[in-house]
Every structure is written in structure tokens, then in C-alpha cells.
Amino acid sequence: MRNSVRELRSSRGLSQGQLGAALGVSRQTINAIETERYTPSLPLALSMAKFFEVSVEEMFHANEGPTDNQ
């Protein structure tokens, strides 16, 4: 699942640690989400969307990539 977390975080001048602290997760969790090694839980995804003032769909792109069937 592709995401825009790194771009959103960088555009606000935040480090991974700062974002993690704001969301109550570790810097490693933010890194894993940004590198697409971890898909966040629904509550965390909703918290991230609220923090960045975007919709979950704007931040996470489930239907992108070479394996799409649509």
C-alpha cells in the first residue's frame, strides 16, 4: 500500500521522532510506515489523517501499483 506520509511530514518540517511523539508511536513505527514495511492500524491511520488534515484516502493509496486489477 503506497502512502504520502513522508511527503506530508516533510512538508511540515517534522522529524520522524516528532511525528511519532505527536501520534503516540515510536520513530521506528513512522519509518516502517513511510518505507511501506508496515500498514498502520485503522485507529492510527485515522489519527494520522486528522493530524495532517487530510482524508485517509488522500494519505494511503491502496489501488496503486503494478498488481492492480482495476
All heavy atoms as TSV, in Angstrom:
chain	resi	resn	atom	element	x	y	z
A	1	MET	N	N	0.847	-1.169	0.000
A	1	MET	CA	C	0.000	0.000	0.000
A	1	MET	C	C	0.900	1.241	0.000
A	1	MET	O	O	1.701	1.433	0.902
A	1	MET	CB	C	-0.897	0.003	1.236
A	1	MET	CG	C	-1.716	1.259	1.354
A	1	MET	SD	S	-2.845	1.280	2.754
A	1	MET	CE	C	-3.897	-0.094	2.378
A	2	ARG	N	N	0.764	2.045	-1.001
A	2	ARG	CA	C	1.541	3.280	-1.102
A	2	ARG	C	C	0.954	4.326	-0.156
A	2	ARG	O	O	-0.227	4.291	0.163
A	2	ARG	CB	C	1.506	3.815	-2.527
A	2	ARG	CG	C	2.034	2.831	-3.546
A	2	ARG	CD	C	3.221	3.399	-4.248
A	2	ARG	NE	N	3.725	2.454	-5.232
A	2	ARG	CZ	C	4.850	1.788	-5.063
A	2	ARG	NH1	N	5.564	1.949	-3.984
A	2	ARG	NH2	N	5.269	0.954	-5.990
A	3	ASN	N	N	1.818	5.265	0.277
A	3	ASN	CA	C	1.321	6.324	1.140
A	3	ASN	C	C	2.114	7.605	0.946
A	3	ASN	O	O	3.191	7.598	0.350
A	3	ASN	CB	C	1.324	5.886	2.608
A	3	ASN	CG	C	2.718	5.740	3.177
A	3	ASN	OD1	O	3.431	6.722	3.362
A	3	ASN	ND2	N	3.119	4.507	3.457
A	4	SER	N	N	1.564	8.690	1.444
A	4	SER	CA	C	2.164	10.023	1.323
A	4	SER	C	C	2.654	10.550	2.658
A	4	SER	O	O	2.829	11.757	2.817
A	4	SER	CB	C	1.117	11.004	0.758
A	4	SER	OG	O	0.607	10.549	-0.454
A	5	VAL	N	N	2.896	9.676	3.604
A	5	VAL	CA	C	3.256	10.110	4.949
A	5	VAL	C	C	4.560	10.900	4.945
A	5	VAL	O	O	4.649	11.964	5.553
A	5	VAL	CB	C	3.321	8.915	5.925
A	5	VAL	CG1	C	3.793	9.357	7.305
A	5	VAL	CG2	C	1.954	8.240	6.017
A	6	ARG	N	N	5.582	10.400	4.259
A	6	ARG	CA	C	6.869	11.102	4.238
A	6	ARG	C	C	6.717	12.513	3.679
A	6	ARG	O	O	7.260	13.479	4.230
A	6	ARG	CB	C	7.899	10.323	3.434
A	6	ARG	CG	C	9.241	11.067	3.341
A	6	ARG	CD	C	10.318	10.225	2.706
A	6	ARG	NE	N	10.705	9.223	3.696
A	6	ARG	CZ	C	11.181	8.020	3.415
A	6	ARG	NH1	N	11.330	7.656	2.169
A	6	ARG	NH2	N	11.514	7.189	4.371
A	7	GLU	N	N	5.973	12.641	2.589
A	7	GLU	CA	C	5.784	13.953	1.969
A	7	GLU	C	C	5.025	14.899	2.899
A	7	GLU	O	O	5.388	16.069	3.035
A	7	GLU	CB	C	5.050	13.817	0.636
A	7	GLU	CG	C	5.846	13.105	-0.446
A	7	GLU	CD	C	5.801	11.581	-0.351
A	7	GLU	OE1	O	5.042	11.024	0.492
A	7	GLU	OE2	O	6.543	10.933	-1.111
A	8	LEU	N	N	3.985	14.386	3.536
A	8	LEU	CA	C	3.199	15.212	4.462
A	8	LEU	C	C	4.044	15.640	5.658
A	8	LEU	O	O	4.016	16.798	6.071
A	8	LEU	CB	C	1.959	14.445	4.925
A	8	LEU	CG	C	0.887	14.232	3.871
A	8	LEU	CD1	C	-0.104	13.155	4.318
A	8	LEU	CD2	C	0.167	15.532	3.570
A	9	ARG	N	N	4.811	14.709	6.189
A	9	ARG	CA	C	5.665	15.013	7.341
A	9	ARG	C	C	6.735	16.031	6.964
A	9	ARG	O	O	6.932	17.033	7.666
A	9	ARG	CB	C	6.326	13.726	7.858
A	9	ARG	CG	C	7.308	13.964	8.996
A	9	ARG	CD	C	7.990	12.681	9.432
A	9	ARG	NE	N	8.730	11.996	8.396
A	9	ARG	CZ	C	9.929	12.374	7.942
A	9	ARG	NH1	N	10.528	13.443	8.416
A	9	ARG	NH2	N	10.538	11.662	7.003
A	10	SER	N	N	7.408	15.807	5.850
A	10	SER	CA	C	8.479	16.704	5.408
A	10	SER	C	C	7.964	18.101	5.110
A	10	SER	O	O	8.629	19.092	5.418
A	10	SER	CB	C	9.171	16.130	4.171
A	10	SER	OG	O	9.839	14.944	4.498
A	11	SER	N	N	6.770	18.178	4.521
A	11	SER	CA	C	6.221	19.488	4.167
A	11	SER	C	C	5.927	20.330	5.409
A	11	SER	O	O	5.836	21.556	5.315
A	11	SER	CB	C	4.957	19.336	3.322
A	11	SER	OG	O	3.877	18.858	4.100
A	12	ARG	N	N	5.802	19.674	6.546
A	12	ARG	CA	C	5.554	20.393	7.796
A	12	ARG	C	C	6.819	20.552	8.640
A	12	ARG	O	O	6.776	21.051	9.761
A	12	ARG	CB	C	4.459	19.682	8.591
A	12	ARG	CG	C	3.080	19.933	7.943
A	12	ARG	CD	C	2.059	18.939	8.407
A	12	ARG	NE	N	0.736	19.212	7.893
A	12	ARG	CZ	C	0.336	18.941	6.650
A	12	ARG	NH1	N	1.174	18.433	5.773
A	12	ARG	NH2	N	-0.905	19.196	6.265
A	13	GLY	N	N	7.951	20.095	8.089
A	13	GLY	CA	C	9.221	20.263	8.786
A	13	GLY	C	C	9.366	19.410	10.030
A	13	GLY	O	O	10.081	19.777	10.955
A	14	LEU	N	N	8.698	18.265	10.051
A	14	LEU	CA	C	8.745	17.384	11.218
A	14	LEU	C	C	9.723	16.241	11.006
A	14	LEU	O	O	9.838	15.710	9.889
A	14	LEU	CB	C	7.365	16.785	11.489
A	14	LEU	CG	C	6.240	17.747	11.838
A	14	LEU	CD1	C	4.906	17.009	11.836
A	14	LEU	CD2	C	6.498	18.378	13.192
A	15	SER	N	N	10.391	15.832	12.061
A	15	SER	CA	C	11.206	14.624	12.007
A	15	SER	C	C	10.285	13.418	12.240
A	15	SER	O	O	9.145	13.567	12.698
A	15	SER	CB	C	12.285	14.653	13.089
A	15	SER	OG	O	11.691	14.533	14.375
A	16	GLN	N	N	10.794	12.229	11.955
A	16	GLN	CA	C	10.015	11.030	12.245
A	16	GLN	C	C	9.724	10.930	13.737
A	16	GLN	O	O	8.629	10.554	14.140
A	16	GLN	CB	C	10.756	9.782	11.771
A	16	GLN	CG	C	10.823	9.653	10.275
A	16	GLN	CD	C	11.615	8.441	9.823
A	16	GLN	OE1	O	12.408	7.878	10.579
A	16	GLN	NE2	N	11.412	8.041	8.582
A	17	GLY	N	N	10.703	11.304	14.558
A	17	GLY	CA	C	10.511	11.264	16.008
A	17	GLY	C	C	9.443	12.223	16.477
A	17	GLY	O	O	8.635	11.891	17.352
A	18	GLN	N	N	9.434	13.420	15.899
A	18	GLN	CA	C	8.422	14.414	16.283
A	18	GLN	C	C	7.030	13.938	15.901
A	18	GLN	O	O	6.080	14.083	16.678
A	18	GLN	CB	C	8.718	15.758	15.622
A	18	GLN	CG	C	9.936	16.464	16.183
A	18	GLN	CD	C	10.342	17.652	15.340
A	18	GLN	OE1	O	10.310	17.620	14.107
A	18	GLN	NE2	N	10.747	18.728	16.013
A	19	LEU	N	N	6.894	13.375	14.709
A	19	LEU	CA	C	5.585	12.870	14.285
A	19	LEU	C	C	5.161	11.706	15.172
A	19	LEU	O	O	4.015	11.645	15.617
A	19	LEU	CB	C	5.602	12.454	12.815
A	19	LEU	CG	C	4.300	11.862	12.284
A	19	LEU	CD1	C	3.134	12.833	12.454
A	19	LEU	CD2	C	4.459	11.451	10.825
A	20	GLY	N	N	6.092	10.801	15.440
A	20	GLY	CA	C	5.771	9.672	16.314
A	20	GLY	C	C	5.303	10.135	17.678
A	20	GLY	O	O	4.312	9.622	18.205
A	21	ALA	N	N	6.003	11.122	18.249
A	21	ALA	CA	C	5.616	11.642	19.565
A	21	ALA	C	C	4.231	12.264	19.530
A	21	ALA	O	O	3.423	12.072	20.450
A	21	ALA	CB	C	6.644	12.665	20.045
A	22	ALA	N	N	3.918	12.977	18.456
A	22	ALA	CA	C	2.604	13.616	18.333
A	22	ALA	C	C	1.491	12.577	18.223
A	22	ALA	O	O	0.361	12.821	18.644
A	22	ALA	CB	C	2.581	14.542	17.121
A	23	LEU	N	N	1.815	11.419	17.650
A	23	LEU	CA	C	0.806	10.377	17.437
A	23	LEU	C	C	0.846	9.273	18.493
A	23	LEU	O	O	0.021	8.359	18.468
A	23	LEU	CB	C	0.987	9.759	16.042
A	23	LEU	CG	C	0.772	10.711	14.870
A	23	LEU	CD1	C	1.186	10.048	13.564
A	23	LEU	CD2	C	-0.676	11.169	14.805
A	24	GLY	N	N	1.820	9.326	19.390
A	24	GLY	CA	C	1.925	8.314	20.430
A	24	GLY	C	C	2.510	7.003	19.963
A	24	GLY	O	O	2.188	5.946	20.515
A	25	VAL	N	N	3.368	7.049	18.935
A	25	VAL	CA	C	4.049	5.849	18.440
A	25	VAL	C	C	5.543	6.152	18.346
A	25	VAL	O	O	5.975	7.292	18.468
A	25	VAL	CB	C	3.501	5.383	17.070
A	25	VAL	CG1	C	2.034	5.014	17.176
A	25	VAL	CG2	C	3.721	6.433	15.995
A	26	SER	N	N	6.338	5.140	18.080
A	26	SER	CA	C	7.783	5.326	18.007
A	26	SER	C	C	8.223	5.882	16.652
A	26	SER	O	O	7.490	5.802	15.663
A	26	SER	CB	C	8.495	3.993	18.253
A	26	SER	OG	O	8.275	3.115	17.158
A	27	ARG	N	N	9.437	6.422	16.633
A	27	ARG	CA	C	10.037	6.865	15.377
A	27	ARG	C	C	10.151	5.676	14.415
A	27	ARG	O	O	9.938	5.805	13.221
A	27	ARG	CB	C	11.431	7.458	15.640
A	27	ARG	CG	C	12.123	7.933	14.357
A	27	ARG	CD	C	13.627	7.996	14.490
A	27	ARG	NE	N	14.255	6.728	14.790
A	27	ARG	CZ	C	14.500	5.773	13.888
A	27	ARG	NH1	N	14.149	5.920	12.627
A	27	ARG	NH2	N	15.082	4.650	14.250
A	28	GLN	N	N	10.447	4.492	14.957
A	28	GLN	CA	C	10.579	3.301	14.126
A	28	GLN	C	C	9.263	2.942	13.439
A	28	GLN	O	O	9.266	2.471	12.297
A	28	GLN	CB	C	11.090	2.116	14.957
A	28	GLN	CG	C	12.520	2.288	15.440
A	28	GLN	CD	C	12.664	3.045	16.748
A	28	GLN	OE1	O	11.712	3.658	17.255
A	28	GLN	NE2	N	13.860	3.029	17.320
A	29	THR	N	N	8.151	3.164	14.130
A	29	THR	CA	C	6.843	2.907	13.522
A	29	THR	C	C	6.619	3.847	12.343
A	29	THR	O	O	6.174	3.411	11.277
A	29	THR	CB	C	5.717	3.059	14.559
A	29	THR	OG1	O	5.902	2.076	15.577
A	29	THR	CG2	C	4.338	2.904	13.924
A	30	ILE	N	N	6.944	5.123	12.515
A	30	ILE	CA	C	6.786	6.087	11.426
A	30	ILE	C	C	7.686	5.698	10.267
A	30	ILE	O	O	7.256	5.710	9.099
A	30	ILE	CB	C	7.098	7.519	11.908
A	30	ILE	CG1	C	6.139	7.941	13.035
A	30	ILE	CG2	C	7.057	8.505	10.736
A	30	ILE	CD1	C	4.667	7.926	12.679
A	31	ASN	N	N	8.920	5.295	10.554
A	31	ASN	CA	C	9.838	4.869	9.499
A	31	ASN	C	C	9.275	3.670	8.747
A	31	ASN	O	O	9.305	3.629	7.508
A	31	ASN	CB	C	11.209	4.537	10.092
A	31	ASN	CG	C	12.180	4.086	9.033
A	31	ASN	OD1	O	12.272	2.894	8.740
A	31	ASN	ND2	N	12.896	5.032	8.457
A	32	ALA	N	N	8.744	2.695	9.468
A	32	ALA	CA	C	8.195	1.496	8.828
A	32	ALA	C	C	6.987	1.826	7.952
A	32	ALA	O	O	6.809	1.249	6.875
A	32	ALA	CB	C	7.819	0.461	9.889
A	33	ILE	N	N	6.159	2.766	8.378
A	33	ILE	CA	C	5.015	3.187	7.560
A	33	ILE	C	C	5.507	3.894	6.307
A	33	ILE	O	O	5.057	3.596	5.195
A	33	ILE	CB	C	4.065	4.099	8.375
A	33	ILE	CG1	C	3.402	3.302	9.500
A	33	ILE	CG2	C	3.009	4.727	7.459
A	33	ILE	CD1	C	2.675	4.161	10.522
A	34	GLU	N	N	6.454	4.816	6.470
A	34	GLU	CA	C	6.962	5.582	5.327
A	34	GLU	C	C	7.640	4.695	4.293
A	34	GLU	O	O	7.544	4.956	3.097
A	34	GLU	CB	C	7.945	6.654	5.794
A	34	GLU	CG	C	7.288	7.790	6.515
A	34	GLU	CD	C	8.246	8.892	6.917
A	34	GLU	OE1	O	9.469	8.763	6.706
A	34	GLU	OE2	O	7.748	9.910	7.430
A	35	THR	N	N	8.336	3.661	4.747
A	35	THR	CA	C	9.029	2.762	3.820
A	35	THR	C	C	8.133	1.610	3.370
A	35	THR	O	O	8.600	0.693	2.696
A	35	THR	CB	C	10.322	2.221	4.455
A	35	THR	OG1	O	10.013	1.547	5.687
A	35	THR	CG2	C	11.324	3.340	4.712
A	36	GLU	N	N	6.878	1.666	3.750
A	36	GLU	CA	C	5.844	0.710	3.330
A	36	GLU	C	C	6.138	-0.721	3.770
A	36	GLU	O	O	5.747	-1.681	3.122
A	36	GLU	CB	C	5.608	0.817	1.818
A	36	GLU	CG	C	5.148	2.211	1.439
A	36	GLU	CD	C	5.133	2.484	-0.049
A	36	GLU	OE1	O	5.466	1.576	-0.830
A	36	GLU	OE2	O	4.789	3.620	-0.412
A	37	ARG	N	N	6.814	-0.846	4.925
A	37	ARG	CA	C	7.044	-2.164	5.524
A	37	ARG	C	C	5.958	-2.500	6.528
A	37	ARG	O	O	5.896	-3.613	7.029
A	37	ARG	CB	C	8.416	-2.219	6.219
A	37	ARG	CG	C	9.580	-2.172	5.245
A	37	ARG	CD	C	10.927	-2.239	5.961
A	37	ARG	NE	N	11.175	-0.977	6.673
A	37	ARG	CZ	C	11.364	-0.884	7.988
A	37	ARG	NH1	N	11.341	-1.938	8.759
A	37	ARG	NH2	N	11.582	0.295	8.549
A	38	TYR	N	N	5.129	-1.503	6.866
A	38	TYR	CA	C	4.085	-1.679	7.876
A	38	TYR	C	C	2.878	-0.845	7.478
A	38	TYR	O	O	3.005	0.329	7.129
A	38	TYR	CB	C	4.620	-1.214	9.243
A	38	TYR	CG	C	3.590	-1.184	10.349
A	38	TYR	CD1	C	3.104	-2.355	10.909
A	38	TYR	CD2	C	3.118	0.023	10.850
A	38	TYR	CE1	C	2.163	-2.321	11.927
A	38	TYR	CE2	C	2.181	0.067	11.871
A	38	TYR	CZ	C	1.714	-1.109	12.406
A	38	TYR	OH	O	0.786	-1.071	13.409
A	39	THR	N	N	1.712	-1.472	7.500
A	39	THR	CA	C	0.463	-0.760	7.265
A	39	THR	C	C	-0.148	-0.458	8.627
A	39	THR	O	O	-0.355	-1.377	9.427
A	39	THR	CB	C	-0.508	-1.619	6.432
A	39	THR	OG1	O	0.115	-1.935	5.189
A	39	THR	CG2	C	-1.808	-0.879	6.166
A	40	PRO	N	N	-0.399	0.806	8.920
A	40	PRO	CA	C	-0.900	1.145	10.257
A	40	PRO	C	C	-2.301	0.609	10.504
A	40	PRO	O	O	-3.062	0.367	9.572
A	40	PRO	CB	C	-0.895	2.672	10.258
A	40	PRO	CG	C	-1.036	3.056	8.831
A	40	PRO	CD	C	-0.293	1.990	8.057
A	41	SER	N	N	-2.608	0.455	11.777
A	41	SER	CA	C	-3.962	0.075	12.171
A	41	SER	C	C	-4.926	1.179	11.756
A	41	SER	O	O	-4.519	2.324	11.505
A	41	SER	CB	C	-4.023	-0.115	13.692
A	41	SER	OG	O	-3.784	1.134	14.336
A	42	LEU	N	N	-6.189	0.854	11.706
A	42	LEU	CA	C	-7.201	1.855	11.364
A	42	LEU	C	C	-7.188	3.032	12.336
A	42	LEU	O	O	-7.192	4.185	11.893
A	42	LEU	CB	C	-8.585	1.219	11.283
A	42	LEU	CG	C	-9.727	2.163	10.916
A	42	LEU	CD1	C	-9.464	2.864	9.581
A	42	LEU	CD2	C	-11.037	1.406	10.890
A	43	PRO	N	N	-7.130	2.800	13.661
A	43	PRO	CA	C	-7.081	3.955	14.567
A	43	PRO	C	C	-5.863	4.857	14.317
A	43	PRO	O	O	-5.984	6.081	14.356
A	43	PRO	CB	C	-7.041	3.322	15.959
A	43	PRO	CG	C	-7.699	1.996	15.783
A	43	PRO	CD	C	-7.289	1.541	14.408
A	44	LEU	N	N	-4.698	4.256	14.042
A	44	LEU	CA	C	-3.514	5.057	13.775
A	44	LEU	C	C	-3.647	5.798	12.447
A	44	LEU	O	O	-3.307	6.984	12.350
A	44	LEU	CB	C	-2.250	4.198	13.786
A	44	LEU	CG	C	-0.938	4.926	13.495
A	44	LEU	CD1	C	-0.743	6.122	14.421
A	44	LEU	CD2	C	0.235	3.949	13.589
A	45	ALA	N	N	-4.168	5.143	11.428
A	45	ALA	CA	C	-4.370	5.803	10.132
A	45	ALA	C	C	-5.326	6.990	10.284
A	45	ALA	O	O	-5.095	8.062	9.712
A	45	ALA	CB	C	-4.908	4.809	9.107
A	46	LEU	N	N	-6.386	6.815	11.048
A	46	LEU	CA	C	-7.327	7.913	11.281
A	46	LEU	C	C	-6.671	9.054	12.055
A	46	LEU	O	O	-6.887	10.228	11.733
A	46	LEU	CB	C	-8.565	7.402	12.031
A	46	LEU	CG	C	-9.476	6.473	11.227
A	46	LEU	CD1	C	-10.517	5.839	12.142
A	46	LEU	CD2	C	-10.127	7.197	10.075
A	47	SER	N	N	-5.849	8.716	13.042
A	47	SER	CA	C	-5.134	9.745	13.800
A	47	SER	C	C	-4.177	10.518	12.908
A	47	SER	O	O	-4.052	11.746	13.016
A	47	SER	CB	C	-4.353	9.118	14.957
A	47	SER	OG	O	-5.221	8.590	15.916
A	48	MET	N	N	-3.505	9.813	12.021
A	48	MET	CA	C	-2.569	10.469	11.097
A	48	MET	C	C	-3.318	11.403	10.152
A	48	MET	O	O	-2.892	12.529	9.905
A	48	MET	CB	C	-1.794	9.419	10.303
A	48	MET	CG	C	-0.873	8.587	11.162
A	48	MET	SD	S	-0.095	7.260	10.251
A	48	MET	CE	C	1.265	8.170	9.556
A	49	ALA	N	N	-4.435	10.939	9.631
A	49	ALA	CA	C	-5.224	11.768	8.721
A	49	ALA	C	C	-5.720	13.025	9.431
A	49	ALA	O	O	-5.662	14.125	8.879
A	49	ALA	CB	C	-6.396	10.960	8.164
A	50	LYS	N	N	-6.177	12.870	10.662
A	50	LYS	CA	C	-6.638	14.025	11.431
A	50	LYS	C	C	-5.482	14.983	11.695
A	50	LYS	O	O	-5.627	16.202	11.557
A	50	LYS	CB	C	-7.267	13.563	12.741
A	50	LYS	CG	C	-7.850	14.681	13.564
A	50	LYS	CD	C	-8.548	14.143	14.811
A	50	LYS	CE	C	-9.138	15.290	15.620
A	50	LYS	NZ	N	-9.854	14.799	16.793
A	51	PHE	N	N	-4.326	14.448	12.055
A	51	PHE	CA	C	-3.153	15.275	12.334
A	51	PHE	C	C	-2.774	16.108	11.111
A	51	PHE	O	O	-2.488	17.293	11.216
A	51	PHE	CB	C	-1.979	14.381	12.754
A	51	PHE	CG	C	-0.726	15.143	13.050
A	51	PHE	CD1	C	-0.501	15.665	14.319
A	51	PHE	CD2	C	0.239	15.336	12.077
A	51	PHE	CE1	C	0.658	16.375	14.600
A	51	PHE	CE2	C	1.399	16.042	12.350
A	51	PHE	CZ	C	1.614	16.563	13.613
A	52	PHE	N	N	-2.768	15.482	9.934
A	52	PHE	CA	C	-2.368	16.171	8.703
A	52	PHE	C	C	-3.520	16.896	8.007
A	52	PHE	O	O	-3.324	17.540	6.980
A	52	PHE	CB	C	-1.720	15.191	7.728
A	52	PHE	CG	C	-0.350	14.741	8.157
A	52	PHE	CD1	C	-0.095	13.413	8.424
A	52	PHE	CD2	C	0.683	15.653	8.290
A	52	PHE	CE1	C	1.176	12.992	8.799
A	52	PHE	CE2	C	1.954	15.246	8.676
A	52	PHE	CZ	C	2.192	13.914	8.933
A	53	GLU	N	N	-4.729	16.750	8.552
A	53	GLU	CA	C	-5.924	17.385	7.991
A	53	GLU	C	C	-6.168	16.979	6.535
A	53	GLU	O	O	-6.420	17.802	5.657
A	53	GLU	CB	C	-5.842	18.908	8.133
A	53	GLU	CG	C	-5.765	19.348	9.580
A	53	GLU	CD	C	-5.632	20.853	9.755
A	53	GLU	OE1	O	-5.040	21.528	8.883
A	53	GLU	OE2	O	-6.127	21.341	10.783
A	54	VAL	N	N	-6.064	15.672	6.305
A	54	VAL	CA	C	-6.369	15.087	5.001
A	54	VAL	C	C	-7.232	13.852	5.250
A	54	VAL	O	O	-7.342	13.384	6.381
A	54	VAL	CB	C	-5.088	14.686	4.209
A	54	VAL	CG1	C	-4.215	15.891	3.917
A	54	VAL	CG2	C	-4.293	13.621	4.952
A	55	SER	N	N	-7.817	13.315	4.206
A	55	SER	CA	C	-8.573	12.075	4.370
A	55	SER	C	C	-7.605	10.888	4.335
A	55	SER	O	O	-6.485	10.989	3.824
A	55	SER	CB	C	-9.607	11.930	3.244
A	55	SER	OG	O	-8.961	11.680	2.013
A	56	VAL	N	N	-8.036	9.780	4.897
A	56	VAL	CA	C	-7.234	8.563	4.861
A	56	VAL	C	C	-6.938	8.188	3.412
A	56	VAL	O	O	-5.829	7.778	3.079
A	56	VAL	CB	C	-7.944	7.418	5.619
A	56	VAL	CG1	C	-7.220	6.104	5.425
A	56	VAL	CG2	C	-8.067	7.749	7.098
A	57	GLU	N	N	-7.938	8.361	2.552
A	57	GLU	CA	C	-7.763	8.022	1.132
A	57	GLU	C	C	-6.718	8.899	0.447
A	57	GLU	O	O	-6.052	8.451	-0.485
A	57	GLU	CB	C	-9.095	8.133	0.379
A	57	GLU	CG	C	-10.142	7.123	0.805
A	57	GLU	CD	C	-10.933	7.543	2.053
A	57	GLU	OE1	O	-10.703	8.640	2.588
A	57	GLU	OE2	O	-11.771	6.746	2.494
A	58	GLU	N	N	-6.586	10.132	0.904
A	58	GLU	CA	C	-5.560	11.015	0.336
A	58	GLU	C	C	-4.165	10.591	0.784
A	58	GLU	O	O	-3.201	10.804	0.061
A	58	GLU	CB	C	-5.794	12.466	0.773
A	58	GLU	CG	C	-6.983	13.122	0.114
A	58	GLU	CD	C	-7.224	14.510	0.681
A	58	GLU	OE1	O	-7.831	14.626	1.763
A	58	GLU	OE2	O	-6.785	15.475	0.027
A	59	MET	N	N	-4.074	10.010	1.959
A	59	MET	CA	C	-2.776	9.636	2.513
A	59	MET	C	C	-2.338	8.234	2.103
A	59	MET	O	O	-1.166	8.000	1.849
A	59	MET	CB	C	-2.832	9.723	4.040
A	59	MET	CG	C	-1.487	9.655	4.668
A	59	MET	SD	S	-1.460	9.831	6.469
A	59	MET	CE	C	-3.025	10.502	6.866
A	60	PHE	N	N	-3.285	7.306	2.021
A	60	PHE	CA	C	-2.980	5.910	1.687
A	60	PHE	C	C	-3.637	5.543	0.366
A	60	PHE	O	O	-4.816	5.799	0.159
A	60	PHE	CB	C	-3.454	4.984	2.808
A	60	PHE	CG	C	-2.714	5.215	4.085
A	60	PHE	CD1	C	-3.241	6.047	5.054
A	60	PHE	CD2	C	-1.477	4.637	4.307
A	60	PHE	CE1	C	-2.558	6.301	6.237
A	60	PHE	CE2	C	-0.778	4.878	5.487
A	60	PHE	CZ	C	-1.326	5.710	6.449
A	61	HIS	N	N	-2.856	4.921	-0.503
A	61	HIS	CA	C	-3.294	4.658	-1.870
A	61	HIS	C	C	-3.300	3.156	-2.126
A	61	HIS	O	O	-2.345	2.605	-2.671
A	61	HIS	CB	C	-2.385	5.372	-2.867
A	61	HIS	CG	C	-2.020	6.763	-2.417
A	61	HIS	ND1	N	-2.912	7.815	-2.480
A	61	HIS	CD2	C	-0.888	7.257	-1.862
A	61	HIS	CE1	C	-2.320	8.911	-2.002
A	61	HIS	NE2	N	-1.104	8.597	-1.619
A	62	ALA	N	N	-4.363	2.504	-1.732
A	62	ALA	CA	C	-4.442	1.052	-1.827
A	62	ALA	C	C	-4.531	0.550	-3.256
A	62	ALA	O	O	-4.126	-0.561	-3.547
A	62	ALA	CB	C	-5.647	0.540	-1.042
A	63	ASN	N	N	-5.055	1.362	-4.163
A	63	ASN	CA	C	-5.279	0.895	-5.526
A	63	ASN	C	C	-4.223	1.327	-6.508
A	63	ASN	O	O	-4.472	1.402	-7.691
A	63	ASN	CB	C	-6.658	1.347	-6.011
A	63	ASN	CG	C	-7.774	0.685	-5.243
A	63	ASN	OD1	O	-7.636	-0.458	-4.812
A	63	ASN	ND2	N	-8.861	1.379	-5.032
A	64	GLU	N	N	-3.010	1.608	-6.025
A	64	GLU	CA	C	-1.918	1.981	-6.925
A	64	GLU	C	C	-0.875	0.884	-6.928
A	64	GLU	O	O	-0.644	0.240	-5.933
A	64	GLU	CB	C	-1.271	3.290	-6.485
A	64	GLU	CG	C	-2.174	4.484	-6.687
A	64	GLU	CD	C	-1.481	5.785	-6.341
A	64	GLU	OE1	O	-0.263	5.788	-6.164
A	64	GLU	OE2	O	-2.184	6.793	-6.259
A	65	GLY	N	N	-0.252	0.692	-8.047
A	65	GLY	CA	C	0.832	-0.259	-8.144
A	65	GLY	C	C	0.642	-1.181	-9.321
A	65	GLY	O	O	-0.427	-1.241	-9.932
A	66	PRO	N	N	1.667	-1.939	-9.656
A	66	PRO	CA	C	1.642	-2.784	-10.837
A	66	PRO	C	C	0.723	-3.988	-10.750
A	66	PRO	O	O	0.406	-4.602	-11.755
A	66	PRO	CB	C	3.096	-3.250	-10.984
A	66	PRO	CG	C	3.657	-3.129	-9.608
A	66	PRO	CD	C	2.940	-1.999	-8.958
A	67	THR	N	N	0.233	-4.329	-9.556
A	67	THR	CA	C	-0.623	-5.512	-9.413
A	67	THR	C	C	-2.100	-5.168	-9.388
A	67	THR	O	O	-2.923	-5.992	-9.057
A	67	THR	CB	C	-0.269	-6.280	-8.119
A	67	THR	OG1	O	-0.444	-5.417	-7.008
A	67	THR	CG2	C	1.161	-6.802	-8.166
A	68	ASP	N	N	-2.451	-3.929	-9.738
A	68	ASP	CA	C	-3.863	-3.528	-9.735
A	68	ASP	C	C	-4.647	-4.333	-10.737
A	68	ASP	O	O	-4.192	-4.627	-11.824
A	68	ASP	CB	C	-4.035	-2.048	-10.084
A	68	ASP	CG	C	-3.541	-1.139	-8.975
A	68	ASP	OD1	O	-3.261	-1.656	-7.870
A	68	ASP	OD2	O	-3.433	0.050	-9.227
A	69	ASN	N	N	-5.863	-4.664	-10.359
A	69	ASN	CA	C	-6.749	-5.399	-11.256
A	69	ASN	C	C	-7.868	-4.526	-11.791
A	69	ASN	O	O	-8.805	-5.004	-12.377
A	69	ASN	CB	C	-7.352	-6.593	-10.505
A	69	ASN	CG	C	-6.304	-7.627	-10.161
A	69	ASN	OD1	O	-5.351	-7.823	-10.920
A	69	ASN	ND2	N	-6.458	-8.292	-9.026
A	70	GLN	N	N	-7.796	-3.230	-11.546
A	70	GLN	CA	C	-8.870	-2.345	-11.981
A	70	GLN	C	C	-8.510	-1.667	-13.261
A	70	GLN	O	O	-7.446	-1.383	-13.625
A	70	GLN	CB	C	-9.152	-1.299	-10.914
A	70	GLN	CG	C	-9.717	-1.953	-9.692
A	70	GLN	CD	C	-10.033	-0.922	-8.596
A	70	GLN	OE1	O	-9.721	0.255	-8.706
A	70	GLN	NE2	N	-10.670	-1.391	-7.559
